[in-house]
Amino acid sequence: MPQTFETKRKLLILGSPLLLFTIFSGCNQQLEKYPQGRHAKPQPPQVEQELLATINTAENLEQGNPLLVSGLYSLANYYHDRKEYDKAAHQFQRILHIKEQINGPNHPDVAAILQRYARVLQQANRPTEATNLLARANAILSRSTPRP
């Protein structure tokens, strides 16, 4: 006999082991798919491979597809979190190139990318490149900021 939501709720309140069995038995397929559990974090190599696959897929879509920039940002942040700053910097370089093509070299979005890219370069111990990017970002922002 199928149980209604209200019946399940009452059984849960009463602490029925039968309800718990019913709930967890319905999760078997999910547990088989994700043996670490539903909320387990994927392992780092798996994350990197999934991000690279997403980027590869996006590169085969139409030019300017936002999935590509989003995937590159995610990969750059992944490398940054793992303190792989040179790899993160490479991804920001790719993002910068795409954004310059889409928005032009003097767009405020380009300046924001330049700033983030510069911070990663500083962490990668590449201060000269970082300084040059920050100077370019500041020049873009000073031209794009409305004056009273």
Backbone bond lengths (Angstrom), bond angles and torsions (degrees), N, CA, C in turn:
res aa  C-N    CA-C-N  psi(-1)  N-CA   C-N-CA  omega(-1)  CA-C   N-CA-C  phi
1 M - - - 1.448 - - 1.533 108.67 -
2 P 1.331 118.61 123.65 1.465 120.32 -179.44 1.522 111.38 -66.18
3 Q 1.321 113.65 142.21 1.461 118.79 -179.97 1.516 109.33 -96.93
4 T 1.309 115.91 140.33 1.461 120.52 176.62 1.516 108.49 -81.26
5 F 1.326 115.21 165.70 1.452 119.87 177.55 1.527 110.74 -57.70
6 E 1.305 117.22 -42.82 1.465 121.76 -178.62 1.528 110.42 -62.01
7 T 1.323 116.99 -40.80 1.465 120.29 178.71 1.526 109.83 -64.23
8 K 1.319 116.33 -44.06 1.469 119.77 178.67 1.520 110.84 -62.59
9 R 1.338 116.32 -40.38 1.462 119.81 179.59 1.518 110.67 -62.42
10 K 1.340 116.97 -43.86 1.462 120.67 179.35 1.522 110.86 -63.87
11 L 1.319 116.45 -40.61 1.462 119.43 178.73 1.526 111.08 -65.37
12 L 1.335 115.43 -38.18 1.453 119.20 178.00 1.517 110.80 -64.08
13 I 1.321 116.19 -43.10 1.464 120.44 178.73 1.523 109.88 -60.58
14 L 1.311 116.24 -39.06 1.459 120.53 179.76 1.525 111.65 -79.28
15 G 1.315 116.96 -6.84 1.456 119.85 176.91 1.516 113.41 77.42
16 S 1.294 117.51 32.60 1.458 121.28 -176.44 1.528 111.85 -67.19
17 P 1.302 117.54 122.56 1.459 120.08 175.35 1.525 111.88 -63.93
18 L 1.325 117.18 -28.02 1.450 120.72 179.19 1.533 110.72 -63.94
19 L 1.333 116.81 -40.89 1.457 119.92 178.85 1.527 110.20 -65.38
20 L 1.306 116.17 -43.96 1.456 119.02 179.35 1.525 110.54 -59.84
21 F 1.325 116.31 -41.20 1.450 120.12 176.82 1.530 110.41 -61.20
22 T 1.321 117.02 -43.56 1.460 122.14 -179.64 1.528 110.75 -61.92
23 I 1.314 115.97 -44.48 1.467 120.45 -179.23 1.524 110.29 -64.93
24 F 1.342 116.41 -49.67 1.457 119.79 -175.22 1.521 112.78 -72.86
25 S 1.316 118.16 -28.71 1.460 119.44 178.18 1.525 110.24 -67.19
26 G 1.326 118.04 -28.20 1.460 121.83 176.30 1.510 112.86 -73.92
27 C 1.314 117.20 -12.15 1.458 121.47 -178.06 1.528 112.09 -96.01
28 N 1.317 117.73 -0.97 1.458 120.22 -175.52 1.517 113.00 -55.25
29 Q 1.325 117.56 -42.50 1.453 119.52 -179.40 1.524 110.81 -62.90
30 Q 1.322 117.15 -41.74 1.461 119.80 178.62 1.525 110.97 -64.70
31 L 1.333 116.53 -40.30 1.460 119.91 -179.31 1.520 111.22 -67.07
32 E 1.340 117.12 -33.95 1.448 119.86 177.08 1.524 110.52 -68.80
33 K 1.332 116.43 -37.25 1.458 120.82 179.62 1.527 111.23 -70.83
34 Y 1.336 116.40 -40.08 1.458 122.53 -179.94 1.522 108.71 -124.34
35 P 1.333 118.09 84.08 1.460 119.80 -174.76 1.534 113.93 -61.17
36 Q 1.346 118.15 -22.39 1.460 120.17 179.17 1.517 111.26 -79.56
37 G 1.306 117.95 -7.58 1.460 121.36 -177.13 1.508 110.71 108.00
38 R 1.292 115.29 161.94 1.458 121.88 -175.26 1.524 112.44 -65.04
39 H 1.310 117.86 -34.07 1.462 120.70 -175.46 1.522 112.70 -99.11
40 A 1.318 117.27 6.09 1.463 119.99 -179.92 1.524 109.38 -68.06
41 K 1.310 115.73 142.06 1.456 120.63 178.46 1.522 108.93 -83.33
42 P 1.336 116.93 137.33 1.457 119.11 176.23 1.527 110.11 -62.91
43 Q 1.299 116.43 151.94 1.456 121.60 179.49 1.526 109.68 -71.61
44 P 1.347 117.57 150.62 1.469 120.92 -174.90 1.529 115.75 -50.69
45 P 1.351 120.67 -47.75 1.468 117.17 179.76 1.530 112.27 -61.51
46 Q 1.317 116.79 -34.01 1.460 120.74 178.78 1.525 110.30 -66.51
47 V 1.318 117.49 -40.90 1.465 121.61 178.59 1.526 109.78 -62.49
48 E 1.305 115.97 -47.60 1.461 119.98 -179.59 1.526 110.59 -60.31
49 Q 1.325 117.59 -45.01 1.460 120.99 -179.70 1.526 111.77 -63.15
50 E 1.332 116.49 -39.88 1.467 119.70 178.89 1.527 111.32 -66.95
51 L 1.329 116.80 -39.44 1.463 119.85 177.67 1.529 110.72 -65.99
52 L 1.326 116.59 -42.83 1.462 119.95 178.44 1.528 111.00 -63.16
53 A 1.316 116.98 -37.98 1.466 120.39 177.94 1.524 110.69 -65.73
54 T 1.333 116.64 -40.15 1.464 120.51 177.91 1.526 110.64 -63.27
55 I 1.316 116.36 -43.65 1.466 121.08 179.03 1.522 110.19 -63.39
56 N 1.326 116.43 -43.13 1.465 120.69 178.88 1.528 111.09 -60.25
57 T 1.322 115.85 -43.13 1.468 120.28 177.77 1.524 110.34 -62.89
58 A 1.326 116.77 -44.58 1.467 121.42 -177.89 1.525 111.54 -65.80
59 E 1.322 117.10 -33.52 1.469 119.81 179.14 1.528 111.58 -65.46
60 N 1.327 116.57 -23.81 1.462 120.52 179.55 1.522 112.69 -88.94
61 L 1.325 117.56 -2.58 1.461 121.83 177.45 1.523 108.82 -88.93
62 E 1.323 115.81 -177.53 1.467 119.40 -178.61 1.533 110.59 -62.50
63 Q 1.328 113.96 152.49 1.462 120.14 -179.03 1.528 109.76 -62.00
64 G 1.327 116.41 138.55 1.455 121.68 178.91 1.517 113.34 85.36
65 N 1.331 117.94 8.79 1.459 120.34 179.03 1.529 109.26 -63.37
66 P 1.335 118.00 127.69 1.467 120.63 -176.70 1.530 113.49 -64.31
67 L 1.323 117.99 -19.32 1.459 120.81 178.38 1.524 111.24 -62.17
68 L 1.322 117.45 -34.34 1.458 121.01 -179.73 1.524 110.99 -65.32
69 V 1.321 116.68 -50.98 1.476 119.59 -179.75 1.523 110.35 -63.41
70 S 1.316 116.83 -40.69 1.458 120.92 178.67 1.530 111.03 -61.79
71 G 1.324 116.26 -44.18 1.464 120.09 178.41 1.516 111.97 -64.40
72 L 1.323 116.48 -40.82 1.471 120.26 178.45 1.529 111.26 -64.93
73 Y 1.335 116.93 -41.30 1.466 120.67 175.99 1.528 110.33 -59.82
74 S 1.316 116.12 -45.69 1.464 119.93 -179.00 1.525 110.81 -62.52
75 L 1.330 116.60 -42.52 1.460 119.97 179.01 1.529 110.91 -66.45
76 A 1.321 116.89 -40.96 1.470 120.30 177.82 1.525 110.71 -61.52
77 N 1.321 116.96 -43.94 1.466 120.30 178.36 1.519 111.64 -66.53
78 Y 1.327 116.74 -36.24 1.464 121.31 176.22 1.531 109.62 -60.05
79 Y 1.340 116.85 -49.44 1.470 120.36 179.02 1.530 111.16 -63.95
80 H 1.312 116.16 -39.84 1.466 119.54 179.05 1.522 110.78 -61.03
81 D 1.324 116.87 -45.66 1.468 120.69 179.86 1.524 111.97 -62.00
82 R 1.317 116.60 -29.27 1.467 121.23 179.31 1.530 111.22 -89.81
83 K 1.334 116.74 5.46 1.462 124.39 179.50 1.537 112.34 62.83
84 E 1.326 115.44 30.33 1.464 122.09 174.29 1.526 107.00 -99.34
85 Y 1.342 114.16 72.59 1.451 120.76 -168.61 1.525 114.10 -66.97
86 D 1.329 117.97 -35.08 1.463 118.92 178.46 1.524 111.17 -65.79
87 K 1.330 117.15 -38.94 1.465 120.19 177.09 1.529 110.28 -66.98
88 A 1.323 116.57 -39.67 1.469 120.06 177.59 1.527 109.97 -63.50
89 A 1.323 116.63 -42.35 1.464 120.89 179.96 1.531 110.68 -61.13
90 H 1.313 116.52 -39.44 1.470 119.73 178.85 1.528 111.15 -61.37
91 Q 1.322 116.65 -40.09 1.470 119.99 178.81 1.531 110.88 -66.75
92 F 1.343 116.37 -39.90 1.468 118.81 177.73 1.523 111.28 -66.15
93 Q 1.309 116.71 -32.42 1.463 119.80 175.60 1.528 110.09 -63.28
94 R 1.316 116.70 -41.46 1.468 120.77 177.75 1.529 110.93 -65.34
95 I 1.336 116.61 -42.67 1.471 121.16 178.66 1.529 109.61 -61.11
96 L 1.321 115.89 -45.67 1.464 121.10 -179.70 1.527 110.67 -58.20
97 H 1.305 117.07 -45.44 1.467 121.11 -179.78 1.530 110.99 -59.97
98 I 1.322 116.70 -44.51 1.476 121.11 -179.80 1.521 110.92 -65.03
99 K 1.345 116.02 -46.87 1.466 119.71 -178.35 1.524 111.89 -64.64
100 E 1.329 117.20 -35.45 1.463 119.71 176.69 1.528 110.95 -64.84
101 Q 1.332 116.57 -37.63 1.460 119.91 178.23 1.524 111.33 -67.48
102 I 1.330 116.05 -39.15 1.464 120.39 -176.78 1.524 111.91 -77.21
103 N 1.339 116.74 -48.50 1.466 121.89 -171.23 1.525 114.54 -103.14
104 G 1.308 117.07 -12.43 1.460 120.16 -173.98 1.519 109.95 93.26
105 P 1.325 117.43 158.79 1.465 121.63 -173.30 1.528 115.59 -72.47
106 N 1.332 117.81 -12.93 1.463 120.16 -175.66 1.523 113.52 -115.04
107 H 1.298 117.26 24.11 1.466 122.21 -178.96 1.535 110.01 -84.47
108 P 1.325 118.30 144.37 1.478 120.88 178.04 1.530 113.73 -57.23
109 D 1.335 118.38 -31.70 1.467 119.65 175.73 1.525 111.14 -63.41
110 V 1.312 116.65 -35.86 1.463 121.36 176.92 1.527 109.28 -65.28
111 A 1.327 116.35 -40.03 1.477 120.13 178.13 1.531 111.05 -61.53
112 A 1.321 117.25 -40.90 1.470 120.70 179.17 1.523 110.67 -63.00
113 I 1.316 116.71 -40.58 1.463 120.33 178.23 1.529 110.00 -66.87
114 L 1.318 116.16 -41.69 1.462 119.97 178.02 1.538 111.33 -58.25
115 Q 1.326 116.32 -40.77 1.464 119.99 179.52 1.528 111.73 -63.99
116 R 1.329 116.33 -46.00 1.468 120.25 -179.79 1.521 110.52 -66.28
117 Y 1.305 116.45 -41.92 1.461 123.01 177.93 1.533 109.28 -60.09
118 A 1.316 117.17 -43.16 1.468 121.35 179.70 1.531 111.37 -62.71
119 R 1.338 117.16 -40.82 1.477 119.18 178.18 1.526 111.28 -62.14
120 V 1.317 116.05 -39.44 1.470 119.64 178.87 1.528 109.84 -67.34
121 L 1.328 117.25 -39.99 1.462 120.07 177.80 1.527 111.48 -63.55
122 Q 1.325 117.33 -37.59 1.465 119.75 175.87 1.523 110.28 -61.15
123 Q 1.322 116.77 -42.88 1.455 120.35 179.44 1.528 111.35 -69.09
124 A 1.322 117.19 -25.10 1.457 121.89 177.50 1.529 110.99 -84.65
125 N 1.327 116.99 7.06 1.456 123.80 179.82 1.533 111.17 62.21
126 R 1.317 115.46 46.44 1.457 123.27 177.30 1.532 108.40 -127.14
127 P 1.346 116.23 65.01 1.466 120.57 -170.79 1.528 114.93 -65.97
128 T 1.314 119.10 -33.01 1.463 120.62 -178.71 1.525 110.94 -65.32
129 E 1.328 116.07 -45.68 1.466 120.25 178.10 1.530 110.46 -63.41
130 A 1.327 115.34 -40.70 1.470 119.70 -179.50 1.523 110.81 -62.81
131 T 1.312 117.13 -43.11 1.465 121.50 179.66 1.529 110.84 -62.03
132 N 1.317 116.55 -42.15 1.476 120.36 179.09 1.526 111.51 -63.30
133 L 1.334 116.64 -41.47 1.458 119.65 179.47 1.523 111.55 -67.11
134 L 1.330 116.93 -40.57 1.470 120.13 178.28 1.525 111.20 -63.49
135 A 1.331 116.34 -39.89 1.468 119.67 178.30 1.535 110.23 -62.47
136 R 1.317 116.09 -42.07 1.472 119.63 178.28 1.528 110.75 -65.16
137 A 1.329 117.24 -42.50 1.469 121.20 179.07 1.524 110.51 -61.29
138 N 1.331 116.63 -44.32 1.466 120.67 -179.93 1.524 111.56 -64.27
139 A 1.319 116.58 -37.04 1.473 119.90 178.01 1.530 110.60 -65.20
140 I 1.314 116.78 -42.25 1.472 120.57 178.56 1.525 110.00 -62.80
141 L 1.325 115.82 -46.53 1.472 119.83 -178.11 1.523 112.39 -65.94
142 S 1.318 117.25 -35.61 1.465 118.71 179.74 1.531 111.45 -68.45
143 R 1.334 117.26 -30.88 1.464 120.95 177.54 1.533 111.82 -78.32
144 S 1.333 116.52 -28.03 1.465 119.10 -174.65 1.523 113.08 -94.63
145 T 1.313 118.11 -10.43 1.462 120.77 -179.82 1.521 109.62 -79.06
146 P 1.333 116.84 124.55 1.477 118.30 179.68 1.528 111.61 -66.03
147 R 1.297 114.99 140.73 1.471 120.50 179.70 1.524 109.35 -100.09
148 P 1.344 117.76 139.31 1.476 120.20 179.60 1.514 113.17 -70.99
